[in-house]
């Protein structure tokens, strides 16, 4: 299975032995080589370097590490020496506006991406910026402001000559491709069918088919052509706010999505807008205010999350999103698109599983098994062909929230909890077991980078290199 995943990555992106973007090769979370079993602030530490605040993950070239952070109002891109963790350069950037975001989000949650020499960073309060290996600015593309109530978090990805970024938000969501050499816009595709989301895209490459950019978003997972941004196919039926990144095999896409109010027993079927207005529009303005909604229609969360333009009432567009939100479901699904195009919902969903769905942490497809981790430390091993549960249990000593995504190497899975518990699990499918649990004694939100026998792990204040 690991070999198949490597084949899915465009040749120009597969930097040998390098973890060049969020979660490594095609966001698979899979690396070659060995990894330590024991982790801690003074256990198997090759080096450690103080870091500015930030939730982004480290990315690697042959001899360097790129990472982002912030200090005060400065948005920072840093370059470190992989051998000893020495900071080679750091470049500050002044924000253009102040982003509204969730308390767990940060000004530098998006992970940078590298082409092996240059680095590309996305800061929601500014936009895109690229630096050369020497730290000299190459170009910048201001973006925003964004209408995401929790703040932006999706990371940019590289494809051939393009840097691609998904900007899902409540108003004006879009997918953007710029030239990686100049920052010039190559194409931009609007996504009016979605609201805010946080998933980083991945690539699906099936033999004989054009490459596909897989973008999980609210209510649907969709595929686009990375060449020109054309929408190729989509599958509906997933939740309204998607955070995990998808993973792919040779011909199948696996997507998880959990959001408040979309578990079994919480969903509701609301009437269409015209019917709702006839029943509840008391002042006759053709729109619906929160006091006008009968209790059976009341939102399960904050009113501002459904009043997308914040004018105090719901119009037809906002009601359609609210209606879809109340009917959406938290699921992990498998989609096998084949060569078909358009709406594939009815014929191409291989299976769906609506229990123990992860909220933020992305799935891991490793050695023929699909793994997910849900808050509470619930690790589930699923058969990727049938969706059958092979084993589900809590991680011993790491019952916690999970914002970092699992990574794997050497037959082991590494899972990092919010409180800094590092679980090392044997990747044995139905026989998985916890081998060890370390404690970093700090909050952890970043996903580790793994390469050449080392694990690079960012905590709240420090970047660690573990291994030889």
N, C-alpha and C positions, 0 to 999 in steps of 0.2 A: 504493500500500500504506500509506503514511504517513497518508493521509486516512482510510482504513478504520480504522486503529488509534485515531485520535482519536474516531471515532464510537462506539467501544466503551466510552468512559468516561462514567459517569453525569454528567449536566449539572452537578450540584452539586459535582462534584469537578474539573471542567475549568476551573481558574483560568487565564484567558488569559495566556499568556506566563510562566507560573510552573512551577517544578519542585518540586512540593509534597510528594513522598514519595520513598521509595527508587527510584532510577533513573528519576525523572520520571513523565510521564503514563502511568498504568497499568503502571508498571515496564517500559515499552517501551524506554527508553534513547534516545529520539528527540526532537530539538529542532529548532526553526526557526532561521534566521539563520546567520551565518558563524561559523567558529571559526579560531583561529590554526593554523598548520602547525608552527611552531617552539616548543618548550617547554624551559624550564630555570629554575633559581633566579633568574636575572637576564635572562631572555629573554621579551619580550612580557608582562611582569608589570605589571598595573595597580596592585595593592597586595598586601601579604602581612601576615598577622597570626599571632603565636605562638598555639599551641593547646595545651590539656592533652592528655594521652595519650587514645587511643580509636580505634576502628576504624569508627565510624559515618560516614555520608556527609552532606554538607550538603544542606539543603532550602531552598527559596526562596519568598518572597512577592514582591510588587511592589517592595518597598524594603528587605526584611530577609532575613537568613540565620539559620536555626536549625541547631544542631549540638549533639551531646552529647560528654561526655568524663569523665575522672575524675582526681582528684588525691588521693593518699593513700587514705583511705576515702570521701571525698566523691564522690558521683555528680552530675555537673554537666550542666545545660542552659544553653546560651549563645545570646544573640541579638546579631547583628552588623548594622551598616549595610551594605547592598549597595554603596553608592557608594564607600566608602573603607575598609571592613573594620574600622571602629571597633567595639569591644565595647560594646554598649548596656546589657546586663545579663547576669549569670550567677547561676544559682540552684543552691546545693548541696543535696544530699539524703543523709541518712544511710542506709546499707544496713540491711536487717533480718536478713540472714543472709549467710554466706560461700558463694559458689558455687564448685563444682569445675568447672574448665574446661581446655580445651586451651591449650598455651602460646601459640598464635597467636590465641586468642580474647581478649576483654577484657571488663571490666564494662560497657562501652558500645559493643557491636558493633551493636546494633539501631539503625537510622536512624529519627529522629523523623518525624512527619508533621504538616502544617499545613493548616488550612482557609482559609488566606489571612490570618488574623488571629491565631488561637490556635495553640499548638503542643502536641503530644501525644508524650510520651517513654515508652519502655519500658526499664526497667532490671531484669534478671533478679533482682538481689539486693534489689529492692524491689517492683516491680510497675509500674503505669501511673500517670502524673502529667501534669496539664495546666496550662499557664500561659497567661495572656492576653498580648496584645502588649506590655503594660506590665511584664511579669514577675511579676505577681501570681498566686499559685496559685489555680486554679479548683476543682480537685478531685484526689483521689488514690484509687487502688484497689490496696491491697497484694495481692500474689500470691506464690506459691511456698510452700514450697521446691520446686525442680524436680529431676527425676531424669534429667538429661541429662549423660552423662559428659564431654562436651566443652564444656558450657555452652550457654546459649541464644543465638540470633542472629537469628531471624526478626523482621522489622519490622512494626509496626502499619500498617493501611490504613484509609481513610475511605470510607464509603458512606452517602450521605444523612445521616441523623441518627445513624449508628452508627460507632463505632471498633471495628475487628475485629482480633483477634490470634490467631494460631495458636501453640499451646504443645505441640509434639510432644516427647514424652519417653518414657523406657522404661516408666514406670508412670503411668497416669492422664493420657494425652494428651488435649487438648481444644481446641476452637475456641470463642472467646469474643467476644461483641458487647456493648459497653456504650454507653450514651447519651453522645454526645460533649459534651453540655451539662452533664451532672450526674455522669457516671461510673457511673450505675445500670446494673446488669446487665439486658440485654434478652433475651438467650438464651445458652445454653451447650450445646454439642454434644460429647459424648464421642467419642474416636477410639481405641477399644480395638484396632483392627486395625493400628496403627502403633507404631513405637518412635521414638527420637529423630531429629529432622530439623531443618532450618535454613531452608527455603524460605519466602519472603514470598509471600502469596497475590496473585493478579491477578483481574481481572473479565473475563468473556466476555459480550457482549451481542449476541445474534443477533436479527435482525428478527422481531418477532412472538413472541419467547420471553421468559420471565422472566429477569432477570439471573442469572448464575451466578458464584459465587466459586470459582476454580480453586486447589486446594491440592495441590501435589506432596508426597508423603510416602513413607515406606518401603513398598516393594513395589507402590505404586499411586499414580496421580494421580486425585483425586476432585473432584467439583463439588458445591457446596452452595448453597442459597438464602440470599443475604445478608439476606433479609427475616426469616427465622425459624430458619435453621440446618439445615433439612432436607437430608439427603444425597440428591442427585439421580441421579448416575451415577458410575461408577468404571471404571478400566482398570488391570489388574494387569500384571505382567511387567517392572517397572523395578527398580532396585537397592534395597538395604536402607537406605541412608543418603543422603538427597537434600539437596543444598545449593543448587544453582542455582534461581532463580525462573523460572517458565514465562513464555513470551511467547505472544500470541494474534494471529491475523488476524481477519477478519470471522466465520469459522465454524470455525477450526481452532486447536487448542492444541498448542504445541511444548514438550516437556519433555526436559531432559537430567539424567542422574544417574549418578555414578561413586562407587564405594566399594571398599575393599580386598577382594580375593578374589572379585570378580564379573566379571572379564574372561574371555574365552573360554579354555578350558583349565584354569581354576581352579574351575569350578563342580562340584558333586557332588549326586547324588540320595540323600538319606538316608531311612531307613525311617520309618514313622509311629511315634508314641510307644510304643504298646503293643508293637509288634514290637521296638523298640529296647530296651525294658525287659526283655523276655524274653531277649534276647541278651546284654545287657551289665550288668544290675543284679545285681552280685555280692553285695551285703549284704541284698538283699530289701526295701529300704525303699520301693520303687515309684518311685524317682527315680534320676537319673544324675549322678554326680560326675565331675570331670575325669579322675581316675585310672582310672575304669571304662570310659571311652570307648576303643574300639580305635583304632589309628593312622589307619585309613581315615575315621574320623569326627571326628578332632581339628579344633578350630577353627583358622582361619588367622590369627586375631588374639588379642587379650587375652581371657582367660576371663571377666573382669568385664564384658565387653561383651555376653556372652550369658547370664550369670547375672544376670538383670535385677533381682532383689530381693536379691542378694548374700548368699544363705544357704549357698553352697557347693555346691548341687546344682541340677539342672534339673528342673522339674516339667513337666506337659503343655503349659502355655502357653508356657513358655520354650523347650521343645524345638520347638514349632511355629514360633516365630520363628527359631530357629537353623536349622531345616530349610529354611524359606523363604529365609533369608539365604544358605545354601550353594547354593541353586538360582537365586538372583536374578542378573540380568545388567545390566551397565553399558551403557546405550543412550541415544541421542537418538531420541525418537519423535514422530510427528505423529498427533493424535487429532481426528477430525471427528465430534462427537457427534450432530449433527442434533437431532431432537426426542425421541429415545429416552431411556429411563431404565433404571436398574439396571446390571448388569454389561455393559459394552460391549466387552470385551476381544476377543471373537472376530470382530466385524463392523465395528468403527469405528476400528481402528488403520490409518491411511493408509500408514505405512511406519515402519521402525525401522532405525537405523544404529548398529552396535556398535563402531566404531573411533574413536579420537581423541576420546573423550567427555570434556568438561570436568569437573573435579572440583568447583570452587567457582564459577567464573565463569558467569554466565547467558548463554543464547543471545541473539542480536540479530537481529530480523527487520526488514530495511531495504531499501527499493526492490526488493521482490520476491525477495530472497535471504535465506536463513538463515545466519548466521555463528556459529561457535563457536570458542573459543580454549582449548586444552589446555596444561597445564604443559609446558614445553619450548618455548613460543612457537609451537605448531602452530595456525595459523589455517586453518579449513575453511569453504568456501563451499558451501552445499547448496541444491539446488532444493527449495523448500518443498512442491511438489506431489508429487514423486517420491522425494525423499531422495537423488537422484543427486549425487555429488560434482562440483562445478563446478571447484574448485581447492583444493588443500591444499598448504601449504608453511610453513616456519618464518619467523617475523618476523625479518628481518635486523637484527642488533644488539640483539635483545631476547629471546634464548633464556633463559627464566626461568620461575618459577612465577607464576601469575595468580590473585589473590584478588579483585581489582576486576573489575567487569563492563564490557564494551564499551559505549560510547555513540556516537551518530552525529548529525551535522548537516552541512548544506552539501555533501552528497555525500562526506563523509569519515567514517571510523571512528576513534575514539580508544580505544586500549588501554593500560592502565597495569599494569606488572609489579610484582612484590613489591619488587624492588630499585630501583624508581622510574624505569624506562625507559618513556617515553611514545611509543608508536608511532602515527603518523598514517597511515592506509591509505586509498587510494582505494576507494570502495564500488562496484566495477565487476564484482562477481560473479566469473565465470571469469577476468576480467582484473584482479582486485585486485592492488595493488602498494603497497609501502611508500614513502610520500612523504618521511618524515623520522622520525628517532628522537631524542628529547631525553632528558636525564638529570637527574632531580630530586635525585640524590645522597643520597636518603633512602629508607627503607622506605615502601611505600605499600600500604594494604589497602582504602581507601575508594574508592567509585565516584564519578567526577566528576559535578557538576551543570552543566548547560549551558543558557544562556538569553541572549537579546538580545546575541549576539556575544561573550559572555564564558564562560569555562570556570572553574569553581570546583573546585580540586583540593586535597584534604587529604593531606599527608604525615605522617610520624611526629611532627613538631613544629610544623607550620605549615599554615595555610590560605592558599592562593594564589588570586588572581583574575587570569586571563590574558585579554588582548584589549584592546579599546578602553576 
